[in-house]
Amino acid sequence: MPKIQAVLFDLDGTLVDSFQDITNSVNFVLNQQGKAGKTPEEVKAHVGLGLRHTLKSALGVEDGDFPEEAVVMFREHYWEHCVDNTYVYDGVVQCLRELDNYPKAVVTNKRKAYAEKILSALGIRDYMVRVFGGEEYPAMKPDAAAVIYACEEIGVEVGSTVMVGDGFPDIRAAASAGAIACAVTYGIGPVEGLKKEGARYFLNSLTQLKGLIERMEREENYSGRGG
């Protein structure tokens, strides 16, 4: 049995570039609310902490002024259009194939149904033993509970699990849970910020992940616990 027991992946910005479709659905909501649309870069800055956070930021409102119908409008629109422009990043399929001996799962704050639909449509769902959505955890990323919950459900030790993500919620959740926090450099988070959150390793491409895991397994102290 390998020393590394499992690999967990964030979805948006790590496995897939979904920001155009997310932006289109955000802009659908903004249009319905009589507000100007946003660019993908503007929306991307607020993705990762859950839908309400993304919509509140786009609408420029606080909790007390948040129109609850915005969530329903987004979900209905996004369900119909969530794979219009979304694509798998280069190197992802190769990585998933090369890690065939490791249980792999997706840990996203996106609702599970959307994640399942996207992964299936893009042909990478079958590489995963589980897909975990934001509504399943006791608390979403950046809370450690999301990573701990996923590891418990899969039946692996947190300290022997690699969590790969692109944003501070992924890295903070992994590091605070005691998992091995590994950041990709092509997503949302700036490298220095992710390093401060506890990222121990950085990947420019997921094709580098197998070699990284092999190096970690040769180290005596590869555990994520204790930094």
C-alpha positions as CSV (number, residue, x, y, z in Angstrom):
1,M,0.0,0.0,0.0
2,P,1.5,3.4,-0.9
3,K,2.4,5.8,1.9
4,I,0.2,8.5,0.3
5,Q,-3.3,7.0,0.8
6,A,-5.4,9.4,-1.4
7,V,-5.4,12.5,-3.5
8,L,-8.2,15.1,-3.2
9,F,-8.7,17.8,-5.8
10,D,-10.5,21.1,-5.8
11,L,-12.6,21.5,-9.0
12,D,-12.9,25.1,-10.3
13,G,-9.4,26.5,-11.1
14,T,-7.7,23.2,-10.4
15,L,-9.2,20.5,-12.6
16,V,-11.4,22.6,-14.9
17,D,-11.5,26.2,-16.1
18,S,-15.2,27.0,-15.4
19,F,-14.9,30.8,-15.0
20,Q,-16.6,31.8,-18.2
21,D,-19.7,29.7,-17.5
22,I,-19.8,30.9,-13.9
23,T,-19.5,34.5,-15.1
24,N,-22.3,34.1,-17.6
25,S,-24.6,32.9,-14.9
26,V,-23.6,35.6,-12.5
27,N,-24.2,38.2,-15.3
28,F,-27.6,36.6,-16.0
29,V,-28.5,37.4,-12.3
30,L,-27.0,40.9,-12.5
31,N,-29.0,41.6,-15.6
32,Q,-32.2,40.4,-13.9
33,Q,-31.3,42.7,-11.0
34,G,-30.7,45.7,-13.3
35,K,-27.0,45.8,-12.7
36,A,-24.0,45.9,-15.0
37,G,-22.2,42.7,-15.9
38,K,-18.8,41.5,-14.7
39,T,-15.7,40.2,-16.5
40,P,-14.5,36.7,-15.8
41,E,-11.5,38.1,-13.9
42,E,-13.8,40.1,-11.7
43,V,-15.9,37.1,-10.9
44,K,-12.9,34.8,-10.5
45,A,-11.6,36.9,-7.6
46,H,-14.7,35.9,-5.6
47,V,-15.1,32.2,-6.5
48,G,-14.3,29.5,-4.0
49,L,-16.2,30.5,-0.8
50,G,-19.6,29.4,-1.9
51,L,-22.3,30.7,-4.2
52,R,-23.7,33.3,-1.8
53,H,-20.3,34.9,-1.4
54,T,-19.8,35.1,-5.1
55,L,-23.2,36.6,-5.7
56,K,-23.0,39.1,-2.8
57,S,-19.6,40.3,-4.1
58,A,-21.0,40.7,-7.7
59,L,-24.1,42.5,-6.5
60,G,-22.2,44.6,-4.1
61,V,-24.6,43.9,-1.2
62,E,-24.3,42.7,2.4
63,D,-26.3,39.9,4.0
64,G,-29.3,42.1,5.0
65,D,-29.7,43.4,1.4
66,F,-29.1,40.1,-0.4
67,P,-31.9,39.1,-2.7
68,E,-32.5,35.4,-2.0
69,E,-34.0,34.9,-5.4
70,A,-30.6,35.5,-6.9
71,V,-29.5,32.1,-5.7
72,V,-32.4,30.4,-7.4
73,M,-31.8,32.4,-10.6
74,F,-28.2,31.5,-10.7
75,R,-28.7,27.8,-10.0
76,E,-31.4,27.4,-12.7
77,H,-29.3,29.2,-15.3
78,Y,-26.0,27.5,-14.3
79,W,-27.5,24.1,-14.4
80,E,-28.4,24.6,-18.1
81,H,-25.1,26.2,-19.0
82,C,-22.4,24.9,-16.7
83,V,-20.5,23.1,-19.5
84,D,-21.1,25.5,-22.3
85,N,-17.5,26.9,-22.1
86,T,-16.0,24.8,-19.3
87,Y,-13.0,22.7,-20.1
88,V,-10.4,20.4,-18.5
89,Y,-7.0,22.0,-18.0
90,D,-4.1,20.6,-20.0
91,G,-2.4,17.7,-18.1
92,V,-5.4,16.8,-16.0
93,V,-6.3,13.6,-17.8
94,Q,-2.7,12.4,-17.9
95,C,-2.4,13.1,-14.2
96,L,-5.5,11.2,-13.3
97,R,-4.4,8.2,-15.4
98,E,-0.9,8.2,-13.8
99,L,-2.4,8.2,-10.3
100,D,-4.5,5.1,-11.1
101,N,-3.2,3.3,-7.9
102,Y,-4.5,6.1,-5.6
103,P,-8.0,6.8,-4.6
104,K,-9.0,10.2,-5.9
105,A,-11.9,12.5,-5.0
106,V,-13.1,16.0,-5.7
107,V,-13.7,18.3,-2.7
108,T,-15.5,21.4,-3.9
109,N,-17.7,24.1,-2.3
110,K,-19.9,23.8,-5.4
111,R,-23.0,21.8,-5.0
112,K,-22.4,18.1,-5.7
113,A,-25.0,17.8,-8.5
114,Y,-23.2,20.5,-10.5
115,A,-19.8,19.0,-9.9
116,E,-21.0,15.6,-10.9
117,K,-22.6,17.0,-14.1
118,I,-19.4,18.9,-15.1
119,L,-17.0,16.0,-14.4
120,S,-19.2,13.5,-16.3
121,A,-19.7,15.8,-19.3
122,L,-15.9,16.4,-19.5
123,G,-15.2,12.7,-19.2
124,I,-13.2,12.6,-15.9
125,R,-15.9,11.5,-13.4
126,D,-14.9,7.8,-13.6
127,Y,-11.4,8.6,-12.2
128,M,-12.9,9.7,-8.9
129,V,-14.0,7.4,-6.1
130,R,-16.2,10.2,-4.7
131,V,-17.3,13.7,-5.5
132,F,-18.0,15.8,-2.4
133,G,-20.1,19.0,-2.7
134,G,-20.4,22.0,-0.4
135,E,-23.7,21.0,1.1
136,E,-22.3,17.7,2.5
137,Y,-19.7,19.1,4.9
138,P,-20.2,20.3,8.4
139,A,-18.5,23.5,7.1
140,M,-17.2,24.4,3.7
141,K,-13.6,25.2,2.8
142,P,-11.6,27.0,4.1
143,D,-12.8,25.2,7.2
144,A,-10.8,22.0,7.8
145,A,-14.0,20.1,8.3
146,A,-14.4,19.7,4.5
147,V,-11.1,17.9,4.1
148,I,-11.5,15.8,7.3
149,Y,-15.0,14.8,6.2
150,A,-13.8,13.6,2.8
151,C,-11.0,11.6,4.3
152,E,-13.3,9.9,6.8
153,E,-15.8,9.0,4.1
154,I,-13.1,7.5,1.9
155,G,-11.5,5.8,4.9
156,V,-8.0,7.3,4.7
157,E,-5.7,9.2,7.2
158,V,-5.8,12.9,6.8
159,G,-2.0,13.2,7.3
160,S,-1.4,10.8,4.5
161,T,-3.6,12.6,2.0
162,V,-2.6,15.1,-0.6
163,M,-5.1,18.0,-1.2
164,V,-4.5,19.9,-4.5
165,G,-6.1,23.3,-5.0
166,D,-5.7,26.7,-6.5
167,G,-7.2,29.0,-3.9
168,F,-6.7,30.0,-0.3
169,P,-9.9,28.0,0.8
170,D,-8.4,24.8,-0.5
171,I,-4.9,25.3,1.0
172,R,-6.1,26.7,4.3
173,A,-8.6,23.8,4.7
174,A,-5.9,21.2,3.8
175,A,-3.2,22.7,6.0
176,S,-5.5,23.2,9.0
177,A,-6.8,19.7,8.7
178,G,-3.3,18.3,8.6
179,A,-3.4,17.1,5.0
180,I,-0.5,17.7,2.6
181,A,-1.4,21.0,1.0
182,C,-0.3,21.2,-2.7
183,A,-1.1,24.3,-4.8
184,V,-1.4,24.7,-8.5
185,T,0.0,28.0,-9.9
186,Y,-2.5,28.5,-12.8
187,G,-5.7,29.1,-10.9
188,I,-7.0,31.9,-8.6
189,G,-4.5,32.2,-5.8
190,P,-1.2,34.1,-5.9
191,V,1.8,31.9,-5.0
192,E,2.9,34.0,-2.0
193,G,-0.5,34.0,-0.6
194,L,-0.9,30.3,-0.9
195,K,2.5,29.8,0.7
196,K,1.3,31.8,3.7
197,E,-1.8,29.7,3.9
198,G,0.3,26.5,4.3
199,A,1.0,25.2,0.8
200,R,4.0,22.9,1.0
201,Y,4.3,22.1,-2.7
202,F,3.6,24.0,-5.9
203,L,2.7,22.6,-9.4
204,N,2.8,24.5,-12.7
205,S,1.0,21.5,-14.2
206,L,-0.8,18.5,-12.8
207,T,1.5,16.4,-14.9
208,Q,4.1,17.1,-12.2
209,L,1.9,15.5,-9.4
210,K,2.9,11.9,-9.9
211,G,6.6,12.7,-9.6
212,L,6.0,14.9,-6.6
213,I,4.1,12.1,-4.8
214,E,6.9,9.6,-5.6
215,R,9.4,12.0,-4.1
216,M,7.2,12.5,-1.0
217,E,7.0,8.8,-0.5
218,R,10.8,8.6,-0.5
219,E,11.0,11.1,2.3
220,E,10.8,9.9,5.9
221,N,8.7,12.8,7.0
222,Y,6.2,13.4,4.2
223,S,3.1,13.8,6.5
224,G,1.2,17.0,6.3
225,R,0.9,17.2,10.1
226,G,3.3,19.5,11.8
227,G,4.0,21.6,8.6
